[in-house]
Amino acid sequence: MSMELYSKIIDDIKAMGKIRSLKLYMIGEPFLNPHLVDMIYHARRMNVSDRIEVTTNGSLVSGPIVKELIGSGLDYLRFSIYSATPSKITSNVREVIKYRDAAGLTKPYVAVKYISKSAALDAQFRQTYEGVGDEQIVEPLGNWGDTIVLAEASKKEVCPFIFYMLGIKANGDVLPCCIDWKATMKLGNVKEQPLKEIWDGAPRAEIVRQHLERNRRNLPVCISCTLPKTTPDDLEKLTLEEYENRMEFGI
């Protein structure tokens, strides 16, 4: 994503009002973007979110970029770990912690996340990263919308994520969530419309309606998605009528 487009998105968010979390990742490795640290600084200066997050595979998080990252305004840095045994990534996590602590800072908070493969490998991961980073997370395998087939999708009929999330691709396409990697349910393009117009627009409203009428399995990405089961948020009792009333009265 170019800085020009990113700045436009930040301006659009500013016009809408402060958001809870700005996540500077979705498809691909965020540290491949040479503007990433500048993007963090810019978002912090503009005060558009309570929290700024980056998730990385960690392969490029070493050397000068680490010093630039510390003090940039980044609140949360998550390493997605692919190997349960020690590797270059383990050293990179230690390097971030070293520079952060030496600077007398508590941010970014550093988490290491591993996708569960087996009890033995999960235990190996925890042993490898014991004392490395601020938090260890072992996450169950998900299907990322429809990119892989799992035996069971989430049983939740209403996905909480569509009520507070948007994903924006590098080309400006806006998606209802970060899971729609193929842009199957594109809502608009932020190069062509203000972000608020897309948020309030008919395509997103239709997705919300389908969920609240318990028809999310009519939607191509939602039909087999396992993401809703990863959150404790529960909107199973929310009706379309109650939702519309809340929106009308700003509840």
C-alpha positions in Angstrom: 0.0 0.0 0.0 1.3 3.5 -0.9 1.7 6.2 1.7 -0.7 8.3 -0.4 -3.5 5.8 -0.1 -2.7 5.0 3.5 -2.9 8.7 4.4 -6.3 9.0 2.7 -7.5 6.1 4.8 -6.2 7.6 8.0 -8.0 10.9 7.1 -11.2 9.0 6.5 -10.9 7.3 9.9 -10.3 10.6 11.6 -13.4 12.0 10.0 -15.5 9.0 11.2 -14.2 9.1 14.8 -11.5 7.3 16.8 -11.5 3.5 16.4 -10.5 0.9 19.0 -7.7 -0.8 17.0 -5.8 -0.2 13.8 -4.2 -3.5 12.5 -1.5 -2.9 9.9 -1.6 -6.3 8.4 -3.9 -8.6 6.5 -2.6 -10.4 3.4 1.2 -10.9 3.2 4.1 -9.8 5.4 3.7 -6.2 6.6 7.5 -5.6 7.0 7.9 -6.0 3.3 6.3 -2.5 3.1 9.1 0.0 3.3 6.7 2.6 4.7 5.5 0.5 7.7 7.2 2.4 10.5 6.2 5.7 8.9 2.6 4.4 8.8 2.7 3.6 12.5 4.1 7.1 13.3 1.5 8.8 11.2 -1.4 6.9 12.8 -0.1 7.7 16.2 0.3 11.4 15.4 -3.2 11.5 14.0 -4.6 9.8 17.1 -7.0 7.7 15.1 -7.1 4.6 17.3 -6.7 3.5 20.9 -4.3 0.7 19.8 -2.0 0.0 16.8 -1.1 -3.6 16.1 1.2 -5.5 13.7 1.3 -9.2 13.1 4.4 -10.6 11.4 6.1 -13.8 10.5 9.2 -12.2 12.1 11.7 -13.0 9.3 12.5 -9.3 8.7 12.3 -8.0 12.2 16.0 -7.6 13.0 18.7 -5.0 12.7 18.0 -1.3 12.1 14.2 -1.8 11.7 14.0 -2.9 15.3 15.5 0.3 16.6 13.1 2.3 14.3 10.1 0.2 15.6 10.8 0.9 19.3 9.2 4.2 20.2 7.2 4.4 16.9 3.9 4.3 18.7 3.3 0.6 18.1 1.3 -0.9 20.9 1.2 -4.6 20.0 3.5 -6.8 18.0 2.6 -10.4 17.4 4.9 -13.0 15.9 3.2 -15.8 14.0 5.5 -18.7 14.7 5.7 -21.6 12.2 8.3 -23.8 13.9 8.1 -25.1 17.4 11.9 -25.4 17.7 14.4 -22.5 18.1 15.1 -20.6 14.9 16.1 -17.2 13.6 12.7 -15.9 14.5 13.3 -16.8 18.2 16.4 -14.6 18.1 14.4 -11.8 16.4 11.8 -11.9 19.2 14.6 -11.6 21.8 16.1 -8.7 19.9 12.9 -6.7 20.0 12.5 -7.3 23.7 16.1 -6.4 24.3 15.9 -3.0 22.6 12.5 -2.2 24.1 13.6 -3.0 27.6 16.9 -1.1 27.2 14.9 2.0 26.1 12.9 1.7 29.4 9.6 1.1 27.4 6.8 -1.3 27.9 5.6 -1.1 24.3 5.2 -2.8 21.9 3.8 -5.6 23.9 5.2 -8.7 22.2 3.2 -11.9 21.8 4.3 -15.1 20.1 1.5 -17.2 18.4 1.6 -20.8 17.2 -1.1 -22.7 15.3 -1.8 -25.9 17.1 -0.5 -29.0 15.3 -0.3 -31.6 18.0 0.1 -31.8 21.8 3.8 -32.7 21.4 4.5 -29.8 19.1 2.4 -27.4 21.1 4.5 -28.3 24.2 7.7 -27.9 22.2 6.6 -24.4 21.2 5.9 -23.4 24.8 9.3 -24.8 25.9 11.1 -23.0 23.1 9.4 -19.6 23.8 9.3 -19.8 27.6 10.4 -16.4 28.8 10.7 -15.2 25.2 8.2 -12.4 24.6 5.4 -11.2 26.9 2.8 -13.8 26.0 2.5 -17.3 24.4 -0.6 -18.1 22.4 -1.5 -21.5 21.0 -4.4 -21.0 18.6 -6.6 -23.7 17.1 -6.4 -24.2 13.3 -8.9 -22.0 11.4 -10.0 -22.2 7.8 -9.5 -18.4 7.1 -12.9 -18.1 5.4 -12.8 -20.8 2.8 -9.1 -21.2 2.0 -8.9 -24.7 3.6 -11.5 -27.3 4.4 -12.1 -28.2 8.1 -14.6 -30.7 9.4 -16.8 -28.2 11.2 -17.5 -24.5 10.7 -18.5 -22.2 13.6 -22.0 -22.9 14.9 -22.6 -19.3 15.6 -25.2 -17.9 13.2 -24.3 -14.2 13.8 -20.6 -13.3 13.4 -19.6 -10.5 15.8 -16.7 -9.4 13.6 -18.9 -7.9 10.9 -20.2 -5.3 13.4 -16.8 -3.8 14.1 -14.3 -4.7 11.5 -13.3 -3.8 7.9 -10.4 -5.1 5.9 -8.7 -2.9 3.3 -6.4 -4.3 0.7 -3.4 -2.6 -0.8 -5.3 -1.6 -3.9 -8.0 0.1 -1.8 -10.7 -2.6 -2.0 -12.7 -2.7 1.3 -13.9 -6.1 2.7 -16.3 -6.9 5.5 -13.5 -8.6 7.5 -9.9 -9.7 7.2 -10.9 -13.3 6.3 -12.1 -12.4 2.8 -8.7 -12.8 1.1 -10.2 -13.3 -2.3 -12.3 -10.1 -2.1 -15.4 -12.2 -2.8 -17.6 -9.8 -0.9 -16.1 -6.4 -1.8 -17.9 -3.5 -0.3 -16.3 -0.7 -2.3 -12.9 0.9 -2.9 -11.6 3.6 -0.6 -9.9 5.3 -3.6 -13.3 6.0 -5.0 -15.4 6.6 -1.8 -15.0 7.9 1.7 -14.6 5.0 4.2 -17.7 6.1 6.1 -19.8 5.9 3.0 -18.6 2.3 2.5 -19.3 1.5 6.2 -22.8 2.9 6.0 -23.5 1.5 2.5 -25.9 -1.0 1.2 -23.5 -3.9 0.5 -22.3 -4.0 4.2 -25.9 -3.5 5.4 -27.0 -6.6 3.4 -24.3 -8.7 5.0 -25.4 -7.6 8.4 -29.0 -8.4 7.5 -28.2 -11.9 6.3 -26.4 -12.6 9.6 -29.2 -11.3 11.8 -31.7 -13.3 9.8 -29.6 -16.4 10.4 -28.7 -16.7 6.8 -24.9 -16.3 6.9 -24.4 -19.5 5.1 -25.9 -17.8 2.0 -22.7 -15.7 1.9 -19.8 -17.3 0.0 -17.1 -16.5 2.6 -19.2 -16.9 5.7 -20.7 -20.3 4.8 -17.8 -22.4 6.2 -15.9 -19.8 8.2 -14.6 -20.9 11.6 -13.6 -17.4 12.7 -16.7 -16.6 14.9 -15.9 -19.4 17.3 -12.6 -17.6 18.2 -14.3 -14.8 20.0 -16.3 -14.8 23.2 -18.6 -12.2 21.8 -22.1 -13.6 21.4 -24.8 -12.0 19.4 -26.9 -15.1 18.9 -29.9 -13.4 20.6 -29.7 -10.2 18.6 -32.6 -9.7 16.2 -32.6 -7.5 13.1 -35.4 -5.4 14.6 -33.5 -4.8 17.8 -30.3 -3.9 15.8 -32.2 -1.4 13.7 -33.7 0.2 16.8 -30.3 0.5 18.3 -28.9 2.1 15.2 -31.8 4.5 15.0 -31.4 5.7 18.5 -27.6 5.5 18.7 -27.6 2.9 21.5 
